[in-house]
Amino acid sequence: MWYSNDFLMPPNGSWVWIEPAIGIQRIYCRTGWNITFTMTVSLTPMTLCDRILGALLILVALLAQSWWMGRAATLLSVGLIVAYLLWITGRWQNAPAAVLPIYLLAIGVQCLHFGEEYVTGFQRRFPGLIGYAWSDTRFVTFNLIWLAVFVLAALGVYRRLPLAYLVVLFFAIGGGVGNGAGHLLLGAMQGRYFPGLATAPLCLLLGIMLLARLFGKQESQ
């Protein structure tokens, strides 16, 4: 779909190509010095159906993890709510080429982090802080389900599905920034190693990088 926009670059004008199906807008401009440049803008089109499905996904996740993991998963529940609010109100980029590499790397690091937590007994130490208990089976099942969801979301990002970015936002906020910062804080408060601490800085760093990719400046040439 083409249309011209003489207001943006008079008198030579500019032309905008919009691909609504994938949410990409390419702006072609010609200046008075006969120099042409382009700017690619990744839009975030979202339908009412997307918002409803997203809300249902969050509701199911909140109920399921509260039932399965108890009050020790409260911070993750907060992360889900924050992710949904950012998803429906934020100006995130639907840009697979920018998001996928760092997202896939972050998933790999999350697998290492999960392995460190399991081996060092995070599933006993963390819920024990509030008088709760997780079995090894419960902890492993919970993490494997979320890792499967994160991997499926990568396919959705590749296909530019808005709902997939809700999962990516939760991963960046809950699995990255919140998870990493939480481990560092617990280690500092206790003055010694806390299970998961070694890989926590990587989770924090990649969470920040992923958010920067999602909400960073648009690509221009």
C-alpha positions in Angstrom: 0.0 0.0 0.0 1.5 3.3 -1.1 0.6 6.8 -0.3 2.5 10.1 -0.5 3.0 12.6 2.2 4.0 16.0 1.0 3.8 17.5 4.5 6.8 15.5 5.7 9.3 16.7 3.1 8.0 19.6 1.0 8.2 20.2 -1.9 9.8 17.0 -2.9 7.7 14.9 -0.6 8.0 11.4 0.8 6.4 8.1 0.2 5.3 5.5 2.8 5.0 1.8 2.1 2.9 0.0 4.7 2.7 -3.7 5.2 -0.2 -4.1 7.6 0.0 -7.8 7.9 3.4 -7.7 9.6 3.3 -4.2 11.0 6.2 -2.7 9.1 6.3 0.9 7.8 9.0 2.0 5.4 9.4 5.7 4.7 11.1 6.8 1.6 12.1 10.5 1.5 13.8 12.7 -1.1 15.4 16.0 0.0 16.0 19.2 -1.9 19.5 18.0 -2.7 18.2 14.9 -4.5 19.3 12.6 -1.7 17.0 9.7 -0.9 17.0 7.9 2.4 14.7 5.3 4.0 13.6 4.6 7.5 12.1 1.4 8.7 9.6 1.6 11.5 8.3 -1.5 13.3 4.8 -1.0 14.4 2.9 -3.0 17.1 -0.6 -3.5 15.7 -2.8 -5.2 18.3 -6.4 -6.2 18.0 -9.0 -6.5 20.7 -8.8 -10.2 20.3 -5.0 -10.0 21.0 -5.7 -8.1 24.2 -8.3 -10.6 25.4 -6.2 -13.6 24.6 -3.3 -12.0 26.4 -5.4 -11.3 29.5 -6.6 -14.9 29.5 -3.0 -16.2 29.2 -1.9 -14.1 32.1 -4.9 -15.2 34.2 -4.3 -18.8 33.5 -0.6 -18.4 34.3 -1.3 -16.6 37.5 -3.8 -19.2 38.7 -1.6 -22.2 37.6 1.6 -21.0 39.2 -0.1 -19.9 42.4 -1.7 -23.3 42.7 1.5 -25.2 41.8 4.2 -23.1 43.5 2.3 -21.3 46.2 3.0 -17.9 47.7 6.7 -18.3 47.0 6.0 -17.5 43.3 4.3 -14.1 44.2 7.1 -12.1 42.6 6.7 -14.0 39.3 3.0 -13.2 39.4 3.8 -9.5 39.8 6.1 -9.8 36.8 3.3 -11.3 34.7 1.0 -8.3 35.5 3.7 -5.8 34.8 4.5 -7.5 31.5 0.9 -7.4 30.4 0.6 -3.7 31.2 3.7 -2.9 29.2 2.5 -5.1 26.4 -0.8 -3.3 26.0 0.5 0.2 26.6 4.2 0.3 25.6 5.7 1.1 22.2 7.6 -2.1 21.8 9.1 -3.1 18.5 7.8 -6.0 16.5 11.3 -6.7 15.1 12.3 -10.3 15.0 15.8 -9.6 13.6 16.6 -7.3 16.5 14.8 -9.3 19.2 15.4 -13.0 18.4 19.2 -13.3 18.7 19.4 -11.8 22.2 16.2 -13.6 23.2 17.5 -17.0 22.2 20.8 -16.4 23.9 18.9 -15.4 27.1 16.9 -18.6 27.0 20.2 -20.6 26.8 21.5 -18.7 29.8 18.2 -19.3 31.6 18.8 -23.0 31.1 22.2 -22.7 32.7 20.7 -20.7 35.6 18.0 -23.3 36.2 20.7 -26.0 36.3 22.7 -24.1 38.8 19.6 -23.5 41.0 18.7 -27.1 40.9 22.2 -28.5 41.7 22.7 -26.0 44.6 19.3 -26.4 46.2 17.4 -23.2 45.3 14.2 -25.2 45.4 14.7 -25.7 49.1 16.5 -22.5 50.2 14.3 -19.9 48.5 10.8 -21.1 49.5 12.2 -21.9 53.0 12.7 -18.2 53.5 9.0 -17.7 53.9 8.2 -21.1 55.5 7.2 -22.8 52.3 8.6 -25.9 50.5 9.0 -27.1 46.9 9.8 -30.7 46.0 12.5 -31.3 43.3 9.8 -32.6 41.0 7.6 -29.6 41.4 10.5 -27.2 40.8 11.7 -29.0 37.7 8.3 -29.3 36.2 7.5 -25.7 36.7 10.7 -24.6 35.1 10.5 -27.0 32.1 6.9 -25.8 31.4 8.0 -22.2 31.3 11.1 -23.0 29.2 8.8 -24.7 26.7 6.6 -21.6 26.6 9.6 -19.4 26.1 10.8 -21.5 23.1 7.4 -21.5 21.5 7.3 -17.7 21.9 10.5 -17.5 19.9 8.6 -19.1 17.0 5.8 -16.6 17.5 8.3 -13.7 17.4 9.7 -15.1 14.1 6.1 -15.0 12.7 5.6 -11.5 14.2 2.7 -12.6 16.4 1.9 -9.8 19.0 0.9 -12.4 21.6 4.4 -13.9 21.6 5.9 -10.6 22.7 3.8 -10.8 25.9 5.8 -13.9 26.8 9.1 -12.2 25.8 8.3 -9.2 28.0 7.6 -11.5 30.9 10.8 -13.4 30.3 12.8 -10.1 30.2 11.2 -8.7 33.3 10.6 -11.8 35.4 13.3 -14.3 34.2 15.9 -11.6 33.4 15.8 -8.4 35.4 13.7 -9.5 38.4 15.4 -12.9 38.7 18.9 -11.7 38.3 18.5 -8.7 40.7 16.6 -10.9 43.2 19.5 -13.4 43.4 22.1 -10.6 43.8 20.0 -9.0 46.5 19.6 -12.3 48.4 23.3 -12.9 48.2 24.1 -9.5 49.5 21.5 -9.7 52.3 22.9 -13.1 53.5 26.5 -12.2 52.9 27.3 -15.5 51.2 26.5 -17.5 48.1 22.8 -18.1 47.5 21.8 -20.8 45.0 21.7 -19.4 41.5 24.0 -16.4 42.3 26.8 -17.3 39.8 24.6 -17.0 36.7 22.3 -14.3 38.1 24.4 -11.4 36.7 24.0 -12.8 33.2 20.3 -13.1 33.6 20.1 -9.5 34.7 22.3 -8.2 31.9 20.4 -10.1 29.2 17.1 -9.0 30.6 18.2 -5.4 30.3 19.5 -5.9 26.8 16.3 -7.6 25.7 14.2 -4.7 27.0 16.5 -2.3 25.2 15.9 -4.2 22.0 12.2 -4.1 22.5 11.9 -0.5 23.4 15.0 1.0 21.7 15.1 3.5 18.9 13.8 2.5 15.6 16.3 1.5 12.9 17.0 4.2 10.3 19.3 4.4 7.3 
